[in-house]
Amino acid sequence: MAEALWYSAPGQADMRQEALTPPGAEEVRVRALFGAVSRGTEALVLAGLVPVSEFERMRAPFMAGNFPFPVKYGYATVGRIESGAEALRGHTVFTLHPHQNFFNIPANAAMVLPDNLPPQRAVLAANMETALNAVWDAAPGPGDRIAIVGAGVVGSLVAYLCGRLPGAEVTLVDINPARAELAQALGVGFAGPETANGDCDLVVHASGNMAGLGTAVGLAGNEATVLEMSWYGDAPVTAPLGGAFHSRRLRLISSQVGQIAPSHRPRWSHRRRLAAALTLLTDARLDALLAPPVLFQDLARRLPDILDARNGILCQPIAYP
C-alpha cells in the first residue's frame, strides 16, 4: 500500500492509501526520498482557485482526480528506483510526481541525478526548469542591467542564472529586507522596490502580486522587456499600462514552463531541458533556498502553514521515511 497527499476541499488536505500493482514491463517502482511543495501553485490548488479554463492545462504528470477537488497534485519528487528496468535499479532519480511515498512510473519519466547533485537539492529541478525557460524567453545579454522583482524560489533562480552572465548587473528586488542575505548567497545584488535602480534592460516579474508588476514596469528602461512569470489563478489583475508605458515603448511578455521557449523549441525536448536544469543545480549556493524538511507523515497537517505567504519559507522540502 502506498500513501499519497490529496487536496480534498478548500483549505483541506489528507493522506490516502492506494494499492500498487507490480511495475509493468516498461515501468519502475520508485521509493520517495525527498519532495518539495510548489508553494505558489499549490496554494492556489489548496484554495480551489484554479480557473475552469485551466483545468486541463494545469494537470500535472501522474496527477489523479480532477480540479477543483479532490486531486492528488504535486510535481517534485526525488526517489530511488527499487525495481523494474535493470539499468535503472538502485539509481536516484527526479520525477514530476505528486507527493507519494511509493509509486510506479514509466522508466522514461525518471531522470537520473548527476553524481554531484545531492538528492535534497534536486527537489528544485522543476523550479530550475521554469527559471531556465524564462531566461530563454527573456534573452538577457552580457553587461545588461537586470532586475528580478520577487525573491521567491523561481525569481531567485532566474536571478542566479542571470548573475552568471559576464558583466551583468543583476538585482533581486523584494519587499522583505531579509531576502538580502539570500541575494548575497546567490551572488547578486538586492534592493527594495523604492531603492532599486531603474532604466533596466530587462525586468522579470515573479512576485505574484499586482504591486510587484507595477514595480517591474517602473524599473524598465526605454524599449526594455518586462517578462511576466507570475500566475494569478482566477484573480483579476490590473496591469499598469498607463503613464509612460507606451511612450517608453515597453514590451510586456509572458513565460510559462508548459512549452519550451520558442528560441529553443526546434532543438530542445522537455527531457533535455529537465536534464539541463538538474546540471544547473550542482552549485551548493542553491541550498540557501531550502527550508528545513517537513516529514511526509506531517505534511497534510502542516500544509496550510507551509503555504501561508507570510511565513517566509522559500522551498519547503519533504522528507520521506
N, C-alpha and C positions, 0 to 999 in steps of 0.2 A: 504494500500500500504506500502510495506517495501522498504528500501533504502539500497543498498549494494555497496561496493567498487569493481570495476573491473579494472584489468590490461588490457589495451586496445591496446597498441603498445609499442615498445621500449621507455622507459623513460616517458610513459604516463599512467595515471590512471584517472578514472572518476567515478562519482556516478550514479547508475542506479536504477530505480524503478521497482519493480515487485509486482504483486498481490499475496496475500496469501489466500489460502483456509482455512476454519476452520480446526483445527487439527483433525486427524483421531483417531480411537479408541485406537491405541497404541502410539499416539503421544502427545507431549506437545507443547504449544506456549511459547516461551522464549522472554522476553524483555531484550535486552542487557543493561548492566550497565557499564562494562569495557571490554576492549580488549587489545591486545598487538601486535605490529608489530614484526615479527621474522626477525630481520634486515639482517642476513646473507643470509637466504634462499630467503626472499622476494626481496632482492637486485638483486639476480640472476634472479628471475621471472620478475621483472621490466625491466631488461636489455635484456630479451629474451635469456638467457644463459643456460636454462635447456636443457641438451643434449637430442636428439631424443630418444636415448636408454633408457632414464629415464622418458619419458612422462607418462607411466602408473604407474610406481613405485612411482613417485612424486605426484600423485594425492592425495589431502588431503580429509578427510571426508567432505561430503556435498559441495565439490568444484563443480562449474558449468563452462561450457565452456571447451576448450581444449588447451593444450600448442601448440605453444608458446603464442598465443593471439586469442581472448580475453578470460581471465579466471577470475573467482571470486575465490580468493585464500586467505588463512589465516587459522590459526588453534589455536587461543587462544581467547576465549570469555567467560566472566562471566556474567550471567544474572539471572533474576528472572522469575520463571515459573508462567504465568498468567492464563493459562487454560490447560485443558487436564486431565491427571491422577490425581485423587483427593488426593492421598497420597503425591504427589509432589507439589501440588499447593501452591504458596507462598514461596517455598524454593529458596535459592540462589544456583546456580549450575555452574560448569565449564563444557564446552563442546568444542570439536575440530571443531569449525565452522568458516567460513570466516567472514570478517568484515561486519556486517549487523545489523541493529537496531532491527528488529523483524524477527522471523523465527520459523518454525515448525521442530521438530526433533523427532525421536523415543524416547520414555521415557527412554529406557535403554542406550541412548547415553548421558544422563545428569547425572553428578556426583555431588551429594550434598556436599557442602563445610563443613569441620569441623566447629564447632561453634566458635572456637577461631582463625579462619583464615579470615582476612579482605578481602573483595571482590577485592580490587585493587591489593593486593599482590598475590592473587590467579591466576592472569594472567600469572604468572611464571610457571604454572603447567606443560605445555608441555616441557619447558626448564629443569625443575627439573626431569621430567621423562627421558629425554635424558641423563642428568648427572647421574642419578641413574643407568641406564642401562650401562653407561660407567664404573662406579665403579665396577659393577658386572663383566664386561668384563676384567677389569684391575686386579681385585682381589688383592688390596693392603692389607698389614697387619699391625698390631700394631708395632710401632717402626720404620717403613720404612721411608727412605728419599725419598720424592716425590716432583717432580716439575711439575707444570702445566704451559705450555707455551701458553700465550694468555689469557688476562684478560677480555674477552668478557663475556656475560651472562652465557653461558654454561661452559666455562672454570672456571669462578668464582664459579659456583655452584659445580663443581667437586672438586675444592679446599676446599670449605666449607664442603662438605661431608667427604673428606679425613682428614680434620683437626679435625674431631671428633673421629678419631681412637686414642686409647691410645698410647701416646709416639711418635706418628708420627711427623716427621719434614717435614712440608708442606710449599712449597714456590710457590707463584704466580709470574710468570715471564712475563714481558711485557716491550715493548719499551717506553711506556708512563709512566713517573715517577709519574704522578698524580694518577695512579692506586694504589700507596702505601697506600693511605687513605682508599680505598676500601678493600684492603687486611687486614688492621688493623681492620676494622669494622667486617670482616668475621672471625677474629681470626686466621689468617695465616700469614706467612712471605711474604716478597716481595723482588724482585731483578730485575735488568735489565739483559739483555742477557749476558753482559760482566762480571757481578759480581755474578751471580748465582752459588751456589755450585754444582759441578759435582758429579760423582760417585753415581748417584741416583739408587735406587732400582726400581723405576717406573718413567717414564716421560709420561705425557699426552700432546698431541699437539692439540690445539684448536684455533690457531690464524688465520687460513685460508690463510696463507702466506707461500710460499716456504722457505723463510728465517727462519721463525719460525720452520719449520720442521728440518732445519739444526741445529738450536739451540737445539731442543729437542734431536736429535741423539747425539749431542756433550755432553749433560748433563748425558746421560745414563751410568751407570756403567757396569762392566763386566757381561755378560749374563743377562742384565736387559731387561725389556719390554718397548717399546715405543708404546703407544696407539695413533693412528691417528683418530681424531674426525673431522677434517676439511673436508669440501666438496667443491670442486673447480669448480663445474659445468662442462663445456666442455673445461676448460682451461688446457693445458698440464702442467704437474708437473714433475720437476726433483727431484727425491729422492736422498739424499746424501748417496749412498751405497758404496762409495769408502773409502779411508783412513783406519781407524781401525774398520769399521763396522763389517767385517767378523771375524777379529782376536779377537774382543771382544764378538763375538757370540751374537749379539743383536737380539731381536725379534721385528719386526715391524708388528703390527696387527691393524685391523680396528674395529671401533664401530659405529653402526648406530641404531637408535631407532625403525626402522620399524619392527624388530624382537626382541623378548626378548632374552637376553644373554643366551647362551647355558647352563650355570651353573644353571639357574633358569627356563628355558623353560618347563621342565616337570611338574612344580608345579604352575607356575605363569601365569595368563591370563593378557591381556593388561589392563583390567579393574582393576584388583588387583594392577598392577603396578602404574596406574594413581592414585588410592586411596592412595597408599603409598606416592607418590610424593606430593599430597595435604597435607598430615600429616606432611611431612618434611618441608613444607613452613610456619609452625606456628611460627617460630623464627623471631622476629621483626628486627633482624640484617639484614635480607634479603631485607628490604626496601631500603638499600643503592644501590641496583641495579636499582631502578626505577627512571626514569626521570619524570619531571612534565608532567601530561597528556596533550595530544592534543585533541581538540574537534573533534568528529566524522565528523561534517559538514566541518571541515577544513582539513581532512585527505588527500584527493586527491591532494589538493594544496600544502600541506606541505611534502608529501611523498618523493620527490626527496632529500630534505634537510635531512629528518629523516634517509634515507638510505645511506647518504654520510658518509663513514667511518671516515672522518676527523673531524666530529663534536663532538666526544667523548661520544655520547649517548650510554648507555648500553641497557636497556629495555625501549622501548617507549610505555607507556600505552595510551589507547584511552578511553576517557570519552564520554559516550552516554547521550544525553539529557533525 
